[in-house]
Amino acid sequence: MQLNRNYLYLILSIFFQSFSFVFTKFAAVEVEQGSFFALLLNRYYLTALLCLVLQSIFWQLTLRKIDLSVAYPLTAINNLLILIFSYFIFNEQVSLSNIIGVSIIMIGIVVQSRKSENA
């Protein structure tokens, strides 16, 4: 059960980091022509900052029990999440090269994690 909780912390850390990127994009779109201070006071930007605080907390909880050499490569899952969020939330185009690139990253994560298990 303890191992599962540690990986739950890692997953939450990854999701909060991805959510921070999404809220930052919302803030950028909403305050496109605004001032620097308008951006700082934007509700989406403030939500992005909250997500980063939560990400930081869950990352610290993750690193208490999971080696950095195992946990950090898994944060590359953000690439996949951002690609999915970009398509479904912002209606951005996802090209074949985007999909191939993220697939290569995911394959790299699998290879790296298997190497870590066998070491």
N, CA, C and O atoms as a GROMACS GRO file, in nm:
protein
  476
    1MET      N    1   0.082  -0.120   0.000
    1MET     CA    2   0.000   0.000   0.000
    1MET      C    3   0.086   0.126   0.000
    1MET      O    4   0.052   0.226  -0.064
    2GLN      N    5   0.197   0.121   0.072
    2GLN     CA    6   0.285   0.238   0.080
    2GLN      C    7   0.340   0.275  -0.058
    2GLN      O    8   0.345   0.393  -0.092
    3LEU      N    9   0.381   0.176  -0.136
    3LEU     CA   10   0.434   0.203  -0.269
    3LEU      C   11   0.328   0.270  -0.355
    3LEU      O   12   0.359   0.362  -0.431
    4ASN      N   13   0.205   0.224  -0.345
    4ASN     CA   14   0.096   0.283  -0.423
    4ASN      C   15   0.074   0.429  -0.386
    4ASN      O   16   0.052   0.513  -0.474
    5ARG      N   17   0.080   0.462  -0.256
    5ARG     CA   18   0.062   0.600  -0.213
    5ARG      C   19   0.173   0.688  -0.269
    5ARG      O   20   0.149   0.802  -0.311
    6ASN      N   21   0.294   0.637  -0.270
    6ASN     CA   22   0.406   0.714  -0.322
    6ASN      C   23   0.387   0.745  -0.470
    6ASN      O   24   0.414   0.856  -0.515
    7TYR      N   25   0.340   0.646  -0.546
    7TYR     CA   26   0.315   0.671  -0.688
    7TYR      C   27   0.191   0.759  -0.709
    7TYR      O   28   0.182   0.830  -0.809
    8LEU      N   29   0.097   0.755  -0.617
    8LEU     CA   30  -0.016   0.848  -0.623
    8LEU      C   31   0.034   0.991  -0.608
    8LEU      O   32  -0.012   1.081  -0.678
    9TYR      N   33   0.128   1.014  -0.516
    9TYR     CA   34   0.187   1.147  -0.501
    9TYR      C   35   0.255   1.191  -0.630
    9TYR      O   36   0.244   1.307  -0.670
   10LEU      N   37   0.325   1.099  -0.695
   10LEU     CA   38   0.391   1.131  -0.821
   10LEU      C   39   0.289   1.167  -0.928
   10LEU      O   40   0.306   1.265  -1.001
   11ILE      N   41   0.184   1.088  -0.938
   11ILE     CA   42   0.079   1.116  -1.038
   11ILE      C   43   0.014   1.251  -1.012
   11ILE      O   44  -0.009   1.328  -1.105
   12LEU      N   45  -0.015   1.280  -0.886
   12LEU     CA   46  -0.074   1.411  -0.853
   12LEU      C   47   0.021   1.524  -0.886
   12LEU      O   48  -0.022   1.628  -0.936
   13SER      N   49   0.148   1.504  -0.860
   13SER     CA   50   0.247   1.605  -0.895
   13SER      C   51   0.247   1.632  -1.046
   13SER      O   52   0.249   1.747  -1.089
   14ILE      N   53   0.245   1.525  -1.124
   14ILE     CA   54   0.244   1.538  -1.270
   14ILE      C   55   0.117   1.608  -1.317
   14ILE      O   56   0.123   1.697  -1.402
   15PHE      N   57   0.003   1.569  -1.264
   15PHE     CA   58  -0.123   1.631  -1.306
   15PHE      C   59  -0.130   1.778  -1.267
   15PHE      O   60  -0.173   1.861  -1.347
   16PHE      N   61  -0.087   1.812  -1.146
   16PHE     CA   62  -0.091   1.954  -1.106
   16PHE      C   63   0.003   2.038  -1.191
   16PHE      O   64  -0.027   2.153  -1.221
   17GLN      N   65   0.117   1.982  -1.230
   17GLN     CA   66   0.206   2.057  -1.318
   17GLN      C   67   0.140   2.077  -1.455
   17GLN      O   68   0.146   2.187  -1.511
   18SER      N   69   0.077   1.975  -1.508
   18SER     CA   70   0.007   1.987  -1.636
   18SER      C   71  -0.108   2.087  -1.627
   18SER      O   72  -0.126   2.169  -1.717
   19PHE      N   73  -0.185   2.081  -1.518
   19PHE     CA   74  -0.295   2.176  -1.501
   19PHE      C   75  -0.242   2.319  -1.493
   19PHE      O   76  -0.307   2.411  -1.542
   20SER      N   77  -0.125   2.337  -1.432
   20SER     CA   78  -0.069   2.472  -1.425
   20SER      C   79  -0.041   2.525  -1.565
   20SER      O   80  -0.061   2.644  -1.592
   21PHE      N   81   0.007   2.438  -1.655
   21PHE     CA   82   0.032   2.480  -1.793
   21PHE      C   83  -0.098   2.521  -1.862
   21PHE      O   84  -0.103   2.620  -1.936
   22VAL      N   85  -0.203   2.444  -1.838
   22VAL     CA   86  -0.333   2.473  -1.900
   22VAL      C   87  -0.386   2.607  -1.849
   22VAL      O   88  -0.432   2.690  -1.928
   23PHE      N   89  -0.381   2.628  -1.718
   23PHE     CA   90  -0.432   2.754  -1.664
   23PHE      C   91  -0.346   2.873  -1.707
   23PHE      O   92  -0.397   2.984  -1.722
   24THR      N   93  -0.217   2.851  -1.726
   24THR     CA   94  -0.131   2.958  -1.776
   24THR      C   95  -0.171   2.995  -1.919
   24THR      O   96  -0.169   3.113  -1.955
   25LYS      N   97  -0.206   2.897  -1.999
   25LYS     CA   98  -0.253   2.924  -2.135
   25LYS      C   99  -0.384   3.002  -2.132
   25LYS      O  100  -0.401   3.097  -2.208
   26PHE      N  101  -0.478   2.962  -2.045
   26PHE     CA  102  -0.602   3.038  -2.030
   26PHE      C  103  -0.573   3.183  -1.992
   26PHE      O  104  -0.634   3.274  -2.047
   27ALA      N  105  -0.479   3.204  -1.900
   27ALA     CA  106  -0.443   3.339  -1.858
   27ALA      C  107  -0.384   3.417  -1.974
   27ALA      O  108  -0.416   3.534  -1.993
   28ALA      N  109  -0.298   3.354  -2.051
   28ALA     CA  110  -0.234   3.422  -2.164
   28ALA      C  111  -0.337   3.464  -2.268
   28ALA      O  112  -0.326   3.572  -2.326
   29VAL      N  113  -0.434   3.380  -2.292
   29VAL     CA  114  -0.538   3.412  -2.390
   29VAL      C  115  -0.628   3.526  -2.338
   29VAL      O  116  -0.663   3.616  -2.412
   30GLU      N  117  -0.663   3.520  -2.210
   30GLU     CA  118  -0.753   3.620  -2.152
   30GLU      C  119  -0.688   3.756  -2.140
   30GLU      O  120  -0.755   3.858  -2.156
   31VAL      N  121  -0.559   3.761  -2.112
   31VAL     CA  122  -0.489   3.887  -2.089
   31VAL      C  123  -0.393   3.913  -2.204
   31VAL      O  124  -0.280   3.959  -2.184
   32GLU      N  125  -0.438   3.884  -2.324
   32GLU     CA  126  -0.352   3.894  -2.442
   32GLU      C  127  -0.290   4.032  -2.458
   32GLU      O  128  -0.170   4.042  -2.487
   33GLN      N  129  -0.367   4.138  -2.439
   33GLN     CA  130  -0.317   4.274  -2.456
   33GLN      C  131  -0.298   4.348  -2.324
   33GLN      O  132  -0.265   4.467  -2.324
   34GLY      N  133  -0.320   4.279  -2.213
   34GLY     CA  134  -0.313   4.344  -2.083
   34GLY      C  135  -0.172   4.369  -2.035
   34GLY      O  136  -0.074   4.329  -2.100
   35SER      N  137  -0.162   4.435  -1.924
   35SER     CA  138  -0.032   4.465  -1.866
   35SER      C  139   0.020   4.346  -1.787
   35SER      O  140  -0.050   4.246  -1.768
   36PHE      N  141   0.143   4.358  -1.743
   36PHE     CA  142   0.206   4.256  -1.662
   36PHE      C  143   0.126   4.235  -1.533
   36PHE      O  144   0.107   4.121  -1.490
   37PHE      N  145   0.081   4.343  -1.472
   37PHE     CA  146   0.006   4.334  -1.346
   37PHE      C  147  -0.132   4.273  -1.366
   37PHE      O  148  -0.184   4.205  -1.279
   38ALA      N  149  -0.192   4.299  -1.483
   38ALA     CA  150  -0.320   4.237  -1.514
   38ALA      C  151  -0.304   4.085  -1.521
   38ALA      O  152  -0.392   4.010  -1.478
   39LEU      N  153  -0.192   4.041  -1.575
   39LEU     CA  154  -0.165   3.897  -1.581
   39LEU      C  155  -0.147   3.840  -1.441
   39LEU      O  156  -0.200   3.733  -1.411
   40LEU      N  157  -0.074   3.910  -1.356
   40LEU     CA  158  -0.048   3.860  -1.221
   40LEU      C  159  -0.176   3.847  -1.138
   40LEU      O  160  -0.185   3.762  -1.050
   41LEU      N  161  -0.275   3.931  -1.167
   41LEU     CA  162  -0.400   3.929  -1.091
   41LEU      C  163  -0.509   3.847  -1.159
   41LEU      O  164  -0.621   3.838  -1.109
   42ASN      N  165  -0.476   3.787  -1.272
   42ASN     CA  166  -0.572   3.708  -1.347
   42ASN      C  167  -0.607   3.580  -1.271
   42ASN      O  168  -0.519   3.514  -1.215
   43ARG      N  169  -0.734   3.546  -1.269
   43ARG     CA  170  -0.780   3.428  -1.194
   43ARG      C  171  -0.716   3.299  -1.245
   43ARG      O  172  -0.687   3.209  -1.166
   44TYR      N  173  -0.694   3.289  -1.375
   44TYR     CA  174  -0.632   3.168  -1.430
   44TYR      C  175  -0.485   3.160  -1.391
   44TYR      O  176  -0.433   3.053  -1.359
   45TYR      N  177  -0.418   3.275  -1.393
   45TYR     CA  178  -0.278   3.276  -1.353
   45TYR      C  179  -0.263   3.241  -1.205
   45TYR      O  180  -0.173   3.166  -1.168
   46LEU      N  181  -0.352   3.294  -1.123
   46LEU     CA  182  -0.348   3.261  -0.980
   46LEU      C  183  -0.377   3.113  -0.957
   46LEU      O  184  -0.317   3.051  -0.869
   47THR      N  185  -0.468   3.057  -1.035
   47THR     CA  186  -0.496   2.914  -1.026
   47THR      C  187  -0.375   2.833  -1.070
   47THR      O  188  -0.345   2.729  -1.011
   48ALA      N  189  -0.306   2.880  -1.173
   48ALA     CA  190  -0.184   2.812  -1.218
   48ALA      C  191  -0.079   2.812  -1.106
   48ALA      O  192  -0.011   2.712  -1.084
   49LEU      N  193  -0.066   2.924  -1.037
   49LEU     CA  194   0.028   2.931  -0.925
   49LEU      C  195  -0.011   2.834  -0.814
   49LEU      O  196   0.075   2.769  -0.755
   50LEU      N  197  -0.140   2.826  -0.784
   50LEU     CA  198  -0.187   2.731  -0.683
   50LEU      C  199  -0.153   2.588  -0.726
   50LEU      O  200  -0.110   2.507  -0.644
   51CYS      N  201  -0.173   2.558  -0.852
   51CYS     CA  202  -0.139   2.424  -0.902
   51CYS      C  203   0.010   2.396  -0.885
   51CYS      O  204   0.049   2.284  -0.852
   52LEU      N  205   0.093   2.497  -0.908
   52LEU     CA  206   0.237   2.478  -0.892
   52LEU      C  207   0.275   2.457  -0.746
   52LEU      O  208   0.368   2.382  -0.716
   53VAL      N  209   0.205   2.524  -0.655
   53VAL     CA  210   0.230   2.502  -0.512
   53VAL      C  211   0.194   2.358  -0.476
   53VAL      O  212   0.270   2.290  -0.407
   54LEU      N  213   0.078   2.312  -0.522
   54LEU     CA  214   0.036   2.175  -0.495
   54LEU      C  215   0.131   2.074  -0.560
   54LEU      O  216   0.163   1.971  -0.501
   55GLN      N  217   0.175   2.106  -0.683
   55GLN     CA  218   0.270   2.019  -0.750
   55GLN      C  219   0.397   2.007  -0.669
   55GLN      O  220   0.452   1.898  -0.654
   56SER      N  221   0.443   2.118  -0.616
   56SER     CA  222   0.566   2.118  -0.537
   56SER      C  223   0.552   2.034  -0.410
   56SER      O  224   0.643   1.960  -0.373
   57ILE      N  225   0.438   2.045  -0.345
   57ILE     CA  226   0.413   1.967  -0.224
   57ILE      C  227   0.412   1.817  -0.256
   57ILE      O  228   0.478   1.739  -0.188
   58PHE      N  229   0.337   1.779  -0.360
   58PHE     CA  230   0.331   1.637  -0.396
   58PHE      C  231   0.465   1.586  -0.448
   58PHE      O  232   0.497   1.468  -0.430
   59TRP      N  233   0.543   1.673  -0.511
   59TRP     CA  234   0.675   1.632  -0.558
   59TRP      C  235   0.766   1.602  -0.439
   59TRP      O  236   0.842   1.505  -0.441
   60GLN      N  237   0.758   1.685  -0.336
   60GLN     CA  238   0.838   1.660  -0.216
   60GLN      C  239   0.797   1.528  -0.149
   60GLN      O  240   0.882   1.452  -0.104
   61LEU      N  241   0.668   1.503  -0.143
   61LEU     CA  242   0.620   1.376  -0.086
   61LEU      C  243   0.668   1.257  -0.170
   61LEU      O  244   0.700   1.152  -0.116
   62THR      N  245   0.670   1.276  -0.301
   62THR     CA  246   0.718   1.171  -0.392
   62THR      C  247   0.865   1.140  -0.365
   62THR      O  248   0.904   1.023  -0.354
   63LEU      N  249   0.945   1.245  -0.354
   63LEU     CA  250   1.090   1.225  -0.342
   63LEU      C  251   1.133   1.169  -0.208
   63LEU      O  252   1.247   1.127  -0.192
   64ARG      N  253   1.043   1.168  -0.111
   64ARG     CA  254   1.076   1.104   0.017
   64ARG      C  255   1.094   0.953   0.001
   64ARG      O  256   1.174   0.893   0.073
   65LYS      N  257   1.022   0.893  -0.092
   65LYS     CA  258   1.021   0.747  -0.102
   65LYS      C  259   1.062   0.692  -0.239
   65LYS      O  260   1.094   0.574  -0.251
   66ILE      N  261   1.061   0.776  -0.341
   66ILE     CA  262   1.096   0.729  -0.476
   66ILE      C  263   1.224   0.800  -0.518
   66ILE      O  264   1.237   0.921  -0.504
   67ASP      N  265   1.318   0.723  -0.571
   67ASP     CA  266   1.444   0.781  -0.617
   67ASP      C  267   1.418   0.885  -0.726
   67ASP      O  268   1.330   0.868  -0.810
   68LEU      N  269   1.496   0.991  -0.723
   68LEU     CA  270   1.485   1.096  -0.825
   68LEU      C  271   1.509   1.039  -0.964
   68LEU      O  272   1.446   1.082  -1.060
   69SER      N  273   1.600   0.944  -0.976
   69SER     CA  274   1.631   0.884  -1.105
   69SER      C  275   1.514   0.804  -1.163
   69SER      O  276   1.509   0.777  -1.283
   70VAL      N  277   1.421   0.767  -1.077
   70VAL     CA  278   1.299   0.697  -1.121
   70VAL      C  279   1.186   0.798  -1.142
   70VAL      O  280   1.116   0.792  -1.243
   71ALA      N  281   1.168   0.888  -1.047
   71ALA     CA  282   1.055   0.981  -1.050
   71ALA      C  283   1.066   1.085  -1.161
   71ALA      O  284   0.969   1.112  -1.232
   72TYR      N  285   1.184   1.144  -1.175
   72TYR     CA  286   1.196   1.256  -1.270
   72TYR      C  287   1.164   1.218  -1.414
   72TYR      O  288   1.090   1.290  -1.480
   73PRO      N  289   1.218   1.107  -1.466
   73PRO     CA  290   1.182   1.073  -1.605
   73PRO      C  291   1.032   1.057  -1.626
   73PRO      O  292   0.981   1.083  -1.735
   74LEU      N  293   0.961   1.014  -1.524
   74LEU     CA  294   0.816   0.997  -1.538
   74LEU      C  295   0.743   1.130  -1.553
   74LEU      O  296   0.629   1.132  -1.598
   75THR      N  297   0.807   1.240  -1.515
   75THR     CA  298   0.743   1.371  -1.535
   75THR      C  299   0.730   1.406  -1.684
   75THR      O  300   0.658   1.499  -1.719
   76ALA      N  301   0.799   1.332  -1.768
   76ALA     CA  302   0.785   1.353  -1.912
   76ALA      C  303   0.645   1.317  -1.961
   76ALA      O  304   0.607   1.349  -2.074
   77ILE      N  305   0.568   1.250  -1.876
   77ILE     CA  306   0.428   1.222  -1.909
   77ILE      C  307   0.353   1.353  -1.931
   77ILE      O  308   0.250   1.355  -1.997
   78ASN      N  309   0.405   1.462  -1.876
   78ASN     CA  310   0.346   1.594  -1.901
   78ASN      C  311   0.335   1.623  -2.050
   78ASN      O  312   0.241   1.688  -2.094
   79ASN      N  313   0.432   1.576  -2.128
   79ASN     CA  314   0.427   1.598  -2.272
   79ASN      C  315   0.301   1.538  -2.334
   79ASN      O  316   0.236   1.600  -2.418
   80LEU      N  317   0.269   1.418  -2.291
   80LEU     CA  318   0.148   1.352  -2.341
   80LEU      C  319   0.022   1.425  -2.294
   80LEU      O  320  -0.069   1.450  -2.372
   81LEU      N  321   0.019   1.459  -2.165
   81LEU     CA  322  -0.098   1.528  -2.111
   81LEU      C  323  -0.121   1.662  -2.179
   81LEU      O  324  -0.235   1.697  -2.212
   82ILE      N  325  -0.014   1.738  -2.201
   82ILE     CA  326  -0.028   1.869  -2.265
   82ILE      C  327  -0.076   1.854  -2.408
   82ILE      O  328  -0.155   1.935  -2.456
   83LEU      N  329  -0.028   1.752  -2.477
   83LEU     CA  330  -0.075   1.727  -2.614
   83LEU      C  331  -0.225   1.698  -2.614
   83LEU      O  332  -0.299   1.750  -2.698
   84ILE      N  333  -0.269   1.617  -2.520
   84ILE     CA  334  -0.412   1.583  -2.510
   84ILE      C  335  -0.493   1.706  -2.472
   84ILE      O  336  -0.596   1.733  -2.533
   85PHE      N  337  -0.448   1.782  -2.371
   85PHE     CA  338  -0.519   1.902  -2.329
   85PHE      C  339  -0.524   2.006  -2.441
   85PHE      O  340  -0.626   2.070  -2.462
   86SER      N  341  -0.414   2.020  -2.514
   86SER     CA  342  -0.409   2.117  -2.625
   86SER      C  343  -0.515   2.086  -2.728
   86SER      O  344  -0.581   2.176  -2.780
   87TYR      N  345  -0.530   1.960  -2.759
   87TYR     CA  346  -0.627   1.918  -2.860
   87TYR      C  347  -0.771   1.934  -2.810
   87TYR      O  348  -0.854   1.994  -2.879
   88PHE      N  349  -0.800   1.881  -2.691
   88PHE     CA  350  -0.938   1.877  -2.644
   88PHE      C  351  -0.985   2.008  -2.580
   88PHE      O  352  -1.103   2.042  -2.592
   89ILE      N  353  -0.898   2.080  -2.514
   89ILE     CA  354  -0.941   2.202  -2.445
   89ILE      C  355  -0.926   2.325  -2.534
   89ILE      O  356  -1.014   2.411  -2.537
   90PHE      N  357  -0.812   2.334  -2.606
   90PHE     CA  358  -0.784   2.455  -2.684
   90PHE      C  359  -0.807   2.436  -2.834
   90PHE      O  360  -0.783   2.527  -2.913
   91ASN      N  361  -0.852   2.316  -2.873
   91ASN     CA  362  -0.878   2.285  -3.014
   91ASN      C  363  -0.757   2.312  -3.103
   91ASN      O  364  -0.772   2.355  -3.217
   92GLU      N  365  -0.638   2.288  -3.049
   92GLU     CA  366  -0.516   2.306  -3.126
   92GLU      C  367  -0.493   2.184  -3.214
   92GLU      O  368  -0.534   2.072  -3.181
   93GLN      N  369  -0.429   2.207  -3.325
   93GLN     CA  370  -0.398   2.097  -3.417
   93GLN      C  371  -0.284   2.013  -3.359
   93GLN      O  372  -0.185   2.066  -3.308
   94VAL      N  373  -0.300   1.883  -3.369
   94VAL     CA  374  -0.194   1.791  -3.327
   94VAL      C  375  -0.149   1.719  -3.454
   94VAL      O  376  -0.226   1.650  -3.520
   95SER      N  377  -0.022   1.738  -3.485
   95SER     CA  378   0.032   1.680  -3.608
   95SER      C  379   0.086   1.540  -3.584
   95SER      O  380   0.104   1.496  -3.470
   96LEU      N  381   0.111   1.473  -3.692
   96LEU     CA  382   0.170   1.341  -3.684
   96LEU      C  383   0.307   1.348  -3.617
   96LEU      O  384   0.344   1.260  -3.540
   97SER      N  385   0.382   1.454  -3.646
   97SER     CA  386   0.514   1.467  -3.583
   97SER      C  387   0.501   1.487  -3.432
   97SER      O  388   0.586   1.441  -3.356
   98ASN      N  389   0.395   1.556  -3.387
   98ASN     CA  390   0.369   1.569  -3.242
   98ASN      C  391   0.347   1.432  -3.180
   98ASN      O  392   0.404   1.399  -3.076
   99ILE      N  393   0.264   1.352  -3.246
   99ILE     CA  394   0.231   1.220  -3.194
   99ILE      C  395   0.354   1.130  -3.194
   99ILE      O  396   0.378   1.058  -3.097
  100ILE      N  397   0.432   1.133  -3.302
  100ILE     CA  398   0.554   1.052  -3.309
  100ILE      C  399   0.652   1.095  -3.202
  100ILE      O  400   0.713   1.011  -3.135
  101GLY      N  401   0.669   1.226  -3.184
  101GLY     CA  402   0.762   1.277  -3.083
  101GLY      C  403   0.725   1.235  -2.943
  101GLY      O  404   0.810   1.189  -2.867
  102VAL      N  405   0.598   1.249  -2.908
  102VAL     CA  406   0.552   1.208  -2.775
  102VAL      C  407   0.563   1.057  -2.760
  102VAL      O  408   0.595   1.008  -2.651
  103SER      N  409   0.536   0.983  -2.866
  103SER     CA  410   0.550   0.836  -2.860
  103SER      C  411   0.694   0.796  -2.832
  103SER      O  412   0.719   0.704  -2.754
  104ILE      N  413   0.788   0.863  -2.896
  104ILE     CA  414   0.930   0.833  -2.872
  104ILE      C  415   0.965   0.862  -2.727
  104ILE      O  416   1.038   0.784  -2.664
  105ILE      N  417   0.915   0.972  -2.674
  105ILE     CA  418   0.940   1.006  -2.533
  105ILE      C  419   0.882   0.898  -2.442
  105ILE      O  420   0.949   0.855  -2.348
  106MET      N  421   0.759   0.855  -2.469
  106MET     CA  422   0.696   0.752  -2.386
  106MET      C  423   0.773   0.620  -2.394
  106MET      O  424   0.789   0.552  -2.292
  107ILE      N  425   0.820   0.585  -2.513
  107ILE     CA  426   0.901   0.463  -2.527
  107ILE      C  427   1.029   0.478  -2.446
  107ILE      O  428   1.072   0.383  -2.380
  108GLY      N  429   1.088   0.594  -2.450
  108GLY     CA  430   1.208   0.620  -2.371
  108GLY      C  431   1.184   0.604  -2.223
  108GLY      O  432   1.270   0.552  -2.151
  109ILE      N  433   1.069   0.649  -2.175
  109ILE     CA  434   1.035   0.634  -2.034
  109ILE      C  435   1.024   0.486  -1.998
  109ILE      O  436   1.076   0.443  -1.894
  110VAL      N  437   0.958   0.408  -2.083
  110VAL     CA  438   0.944   0.264  -2.057
  110VAL      C  439   1.082   0.198  -2.054
  110VAL      O  440   1.111   0.119  -1.964
  111VAL      N  441   1.165   0.229  -2.151
  111VAL     CA  442   1.299   0.170  -2.157
  111VAL      C  443   1.380   0.210  -2.034
  111VAL      O  444   1.445   0.125  -1.972
  112GLN      N  445   1.376   0.336  -1.998
  112GLN     CA  446   1.451   0.385  -1.882
  112GLN      C  447   1.402   0.321  -1.754
  112GLN      O  448   1.483   0.282  -1.670
  113SER      N  449   1.271   0.309  -1.738
  113SER     CA  450   1.218   0.252  -1.614
  113SER      C  451   1.248   0.103  -1.604
  113SER      O  452   1.272   0.053  -1.494
  114ARG      N  453   1.249   0.032  -1.715
  114ARG     CA  454   1.285  -0.109  -1.714
  114ARG      C  455   1.432  -0.127  -1.679
  114ARG      O  456   1.469  -0.220  -1.607
  115LYS      N  457   1.515  -0.038  -1.729
  115LYS     CA  458   1.658  -0.043  -1.699
  115LYS      C  459   1.679  -0.019  -1.549
  115LYS      O  460   1.762  -0.085  -1.487
  116SER      N  461   1.603   0.074  -1.491
  116SER     CA  462   1.614   0.103  -1.348
  116SER      C  463   1.572  -0.016  -1.263
  116SER      O  464   1.633  -0.042  -1.159
  117GLU      N  465   1.470  -0.088  -1.306
  117GLU     CA  466   1.422  -0.204  -1.232
  117GLU      C  467   1.524  -0.316  -1.233
  117GLU      O  468   1.540  -0.387  -1.134
  118ASN      N  469   1.595  -0.332  -1.345
  118ASN     CA  470   1.690  -0.440  -1.360
  118ASN      C  471   1.827  -0.408  -1.301
  118ASN      O  472   1.910  -0.498  -1.284
  119ALA      N  473   1.852  -0.283  -1.270
  119ALA     CA  474   1.985  -0.242  -1.220
  119ALA      C  475   2.007  -0.287  -1.078
  119ALA      O  476   2.114  -0.261  -1.022
   0.00000   0.00000   0.00000
